[in-house]
């Protein structure tokens, strides 16, 4: 005899209780999962890589163009400050746009539910039927969700549109993290020129930038997905390749001059 069958409710009351518990589990509001590590990683990479590559390109461009040490340092710090503020503002406006998009879609979904409730109800049924619900249980799930307009709208936003709300603290966090990461990225290639002769400083700037880029690629692969060697080398190639363009532009202007 199957021991599982002995524990299965056979009475009408037992079956009703079992169905009710399954409906409650299926329709209970889920706590939003804030994948902080991924969000922080994205923001740090966005700001840090942009800052590092940007300033390294400026340094190589100034050197290739024959600029003096003073020009290099002044241009570097000016770029560090302005770029950090700019990138922080970009992070803020980007996240705010995502929040506004979510709100607009939510209002649209609410309007569709008000205008064509039967169509939207069928969409709920289709969503949960695809998850394996059927018969009386599916009807109970649909009835439970559509009985509350807010739950109905939130379910459509999550299950149909796959959109998650963005809170104001998250918007501010993104702006601050991206801004600080950009500033730190700028400092990595720039600081050697404050304490070392130009040649040694340039070598250290390139090597330290490559090491940091490789480390970011490795961490990204380990934290998310992918081969750490490939990810690290790809990050180095992209970063130093972009900075090389700054050198070529500076060289071009130096030759033309």
C-alpha positions as CSV (number, residue, x, y, z in Angstrom):
1,X,0.0,0.0,0.0
2,X,1.2,3.5,-0.9
3,X,1.8,5.4,2.4
4,X,1.1,8.6,0.5
5,X,-2.4,7.5,-0.2
6,X,-3.1,7.0,3.5
7,X,-2.4,10.6,4.1
8,X,-4.5,11.8,1.3
9,X,-7.8,13.5,2.4
10,X,-10.7,11.3,1.3
11,X,-13.6,13.2,2.9
12,X,-15.3,16.2,1.2
13,X,-14.1,18.4,4.0
14,X,-10.6,17.1,3.5
15,X,-10.6,17.7,-0.2
16,X,-11.9,21.2,0.3
17,X,-9.2,22.0,2.8
18,X,-6.6,20.7,0.5
19,X,-7.9,22.7,-2.5
20,X,-8.1,25.8,-0.4
21,X,-4.5,25.5,0.8
22,X,-3.3,25.1,-2.8
23,X,-5.2,28.1,-4.0
24,X,-3.8,30.1,-1.1
25,X,-0.3,29.0,-2.0
26,X,-0.8,29.8,-5.6
27,X,-2.3,33.3,-5.1
28,X,-0.5,34.5,-2.0
29,X,1.3,37.8,-2.7
30,X,5.0,37.0,-3.3
31,X,7.6,39.1,-1.5
32,X,9.6,40.8,-4.2
33,X,13.1,39.3,-4.4
34,X,15.6,42.1,-4.5
35,X,18.7,40.6,-6.1
36,X,21.0,43.2,-4.5
37,X,24.2,41.5,-5.6
38,X,23.2,41.5,-9.2
39,X,22.0,45.1,-9.2
40,X,25.0,46.4,-7.3
41,X,27.3,44.5,-9.7
42,X,25.6,45.9,-12.7
43,X,25.9,49.5,-11.4
44,X,29.5,49.0,-10.3
45,X,30.5,47.6,-13.7
46,X,28.6,50.3,-15.5
47,X,30.2,53.2,-13.6
48,X,33.6,51.7,-12.9
49,X,34.3,50.4,-16.4
50,X,33.1,53.6,-17.9
51,X,35.3,55.8,-15.6
52,X,38.4,53.6,-16.0
53,X,38.2,53.3,-19.8
54,X,37.3,57.0,-20.2
55,X,40.2,58.3,-18.2
56,X,42.7,55.9,-19.6
57,X,41.7,57.0,-23.1
58,X,42.1,60.6,-22.1
59,X,45.6,59.9,-20.6
60,X,46.7,58.0,-23.7
61,X,45.3,60.8,-25.9
62,X,47.0,63.6,-24.0
63,X,50.3,61.7,-24.1
64,X,50.1,60.9,-27.7
65,X,49.1,64.5,-28.5
66,X,52.2,65.8,-26.7
67,X,50.4,67.3,-23.8
68,X,52.3,68.3,-20.7
69,X,52.0,66.7,-17.2
70,X,49.9,69.6,-16.0
71,X,47.5,69.2,-18.9
72,X,47.2,65.5,-18.3
73,X,46.4,65.8,-14.6
74,X,44.0,68.8,-15.0
75,X,42.2,67.1,-17.8
76,X,42.1,63.9,-15.9
77,X,40.6,65.3,-12.7
78,X,38.2,67.5,-14.6
79,X,37.0,64.5,-16.5
80,X,36.7,62.5,-13.3
81,X,34.5,65.0,-11.6
82,X,32.2,65.8,-14.5
83,X,31.9,62.2,-15.7
84,X,31.1,61.0,-12.2
85,X,28.3,63.5,-11.8
86,X,27.1,62.8,-15.3
87,X,27.0,59.0,-14.9
88,X,25.2,59.3,-11.5
89,X,22.6,61.5,-13.2
90,X,22.3,58.9,-16.0
91,X,21.8,56.2,-13.5
92,X,19.1,58.2,-11.8
93,X,17.2,59.2,-14.9
94,X,17.4,55.6,-16.3
95,X,16.0,54.0,-13.2
96,X,13.3,56.7,-12.9
97,X,12.3,56.0,-16.5
98,X,12.0,52.3,-15.7
99,X,9.7,53.2,-12.7
100,X,7.6,55.6,-14.8
101,X,7.3,52.9,-17.5
102,X,6.1,50.4,-14.9
103,X,3.5,52.9,-13.6
104,X,2.3,53.6,-17.1
105,X,1.9,49.9,-17.9
106,X,0.1,49.4,-14.6
107,X,-2.4,52.1,-15.3
108,X,-2.9,50.7,-18.8
109,X,-3.5,47.2,-17.3
110,X,-6.0,48.6,-14.8
111,X,-7.9,50.3,-17.6
112,X,-8.0,47.1,-19.6
113,X,-9.4,45.2,-16.7
114,X,-12.0,47.9,-16.2
115,X,-13.0,47.9,-19.9
116,X,-12.8,44.2,-20.7
117,X,-12.9,42.2,-17.5
118,X,-13.8,38.9,-19.1
119,X,-10.9,39.1,-21.5
120,X,-8.5,39.9,-18.7
121,X,-10.0,37.1,-16.6
122,X,-9.4,34.7,-19.4
123,X,-5.8,35.8,-19.5
124,X,-5.4,34.9,-15.8
125,X,-7.0,31.5,-16.5
126,X,-4.6,30.9,-19.4
127,X,-1.6,31.9,-17.3
128,X,-2.4,29.5,-14.5
129,X,-3.6,26.8,-16.9
130,X,-0.1,26.9,-18.4
131,X,1.3,26.3,-14.9
132,X,-0.6,23.1,-14.6
133,X,-3.8,24.2,-12.8
134,X,-7.1,22.9,-14.1
135,X,-10.6,22.1,-13.3
136,X,-12.1,23.4,-10.0
137,X,-8.7,24.4,-8.7
138,X,-8.1,26.6,-11.7
139,X,-11.5,28.2,-11.2
140,X,-10.7,28.9,-7.6
141,X,-7.4,30.5,-8.4
142,X,-9.0,32.7,-11.0
143,X,-11.8,33.7,-8.7
144,X,-9.5,34.5,-5.9
145,X,-7.2,36.7,-8.0
146,X,-9.9,38.5,-9.8
147,X,-11.9,39.2,-6.6
148,X,-9.3,41.8,-5.6
149,X,-8.6,44.5,-8.3
150,X,-5.2,45.4,-6.9
151,X,-4.1,41.7,-6.7
152,X,-5.5,41.2,-10.2
153,X,-3.5,44.1,-11.6
154,X,-0.3,43.1,-9.8
155,X,-0.7,39.6,-11.0
156,X,-1.0,40.7,-14.6
157,X,2.1,43.0,-14.2
158,X,4.2,40.1,-12.8
159,X,2.9,37.1,-14.7
160,X,2.0,38.6,-18.1
161,X,4.3,41.6,-18.5
162,X,7.1,40.3,-16.3
163,X,7.6,43.8,-14.8
164,X,8.6,44.5,-11.2
165,X,8.1,47.8,-9.4
166,X,11.1,50.1,-8.8
167,X,11.1,52.0,-5.5
168,X,12.5,55.5,-5.0
169,X,15.3,54.3,-2.7
170,X,16.5,52.0,-5.4
171,X,16.7,54.9,-7.9
172,X,18.8,56.9,-5.5
173,X,21.0,54.0,-4.7
174,X,21.7,53.3,-8.4
175,X,22.6,57.0,-8.9
176,X,25.0,57.0,-5.9
177,X,26.6,53.7,-6.7
178,X,27.2,54.5,-10.3
179,X,28.6,57.9,-9.5
180,X,31.0,56.6,-6.9
181,X,32.1,53.7,-9.1
182,X,32.8,56.0,-11.9
183,X,34.9,58.3,-9.7
184,X,36.9,55.3,-8.4
185,X,37.4,54.0,-12.0
186,X,38.8,57.3,-12.9
187,X,41.3,57.3,-10.0
188,X,42.8,54.0,-10.8
189,X,44.8,55.1,-14.0
190,X,45.2,58.7,-12.9
191,X,46.8,58.4,-9.4
192,X,50.1,57.0,-10.6
193,X,50.8,60.3,-12.5
194,X,50.7,62.1,-9.2
195,X,53.6,60.2,-7.7
196,X,55.6,58.7,-10.5
197,X,57.5,59.9,-13.6
198,X,55.4,59.8,-16.8
199,X,56.8,56.6,-18.3
200,X,56.5,54.6,-15.1
201,X,53.1,56.1,-14.4
202,X,51.8,55.1,-17.8
203,X,53.0,51.5,-17.5
204,X,51.4,51.3,-14.0
205,X,48.2,52.9,-15.2
206,X,47.9,50.4,-18.1
207,X,48.8,47.4,-16.0
208,X,46.6,48.3,-13.1
209,X,43.7,49.0,-15.4
210,X,44.1,45.7,-17.1
211,X,44.2,43.9,-13.8
212,X,41.1,45.7,-12.5
213,X,39.2,45.0,-15.8
214,X,40.2,41.3,-15.7
215,X,39.1,41.1,-12.0
216,X,35.7,42.7,-12.8
217,X,35.2,40.2,-15.6
218,X,36.2,37.3,-13.4
219,X,33.9,38.4,-10.6
220,X,31.0,38.9,-13.0
221,X,31.4,35.4,-14.4
222,X,31.7,33.8,-10.9
223,X,28.7,35.8,-9.6
224,X,26.5,35.4,-12.6
225,X,27.4,32.9,-15.4
226,X,30.2,32.2,-17.8
227,X,33.8,31.1,-17.9
228,X,35.9,33.4,-15.7
229,X,38.9,33.4,-18.1
230,X,36.9,34.3,-21.1
231,X,34.9,36.9,-19.2
232,X,38.1,38.5,-17.7
233,X,40.0,38.6,-21.0
234,X,36.9,40.0,-22.8
235,X,36.6,42.8,-20.3
236,X,40.3,43.6,-20.7
237,X,40.1,43.6,-24.5
238,X,37.0,45.8,-24.6
239,X,38.4,48.3,-22.0
240,X,41.9,48.6,-23.4
241,X,40.7,48.5,-27.0
242,X,38.4,51.5,-26.3
243,X,41.2,53.3,-24.5
244,X,43.5,52.7,-27.5
245,X,41.1,54.7,-29.6
246,X,42.0,57.7,-27.4
247,X,45.6,57.1,-28.1
248,X,45.1,57.0,-31.9
249,X,43.0,60.2,-31.8
250,X,45.7,62.0,-29.8
251,X,48.4,60.7,-32.2
252,X,46.4,61.8,-35.2
253,X,46.1,65.4,-33.9
254,X,49.7,65.4,-32.9
255,X,50.8,64.4,-36.4
256,X,48.4,66.8,-38.0
257,X,49.7,69.6,-35.8
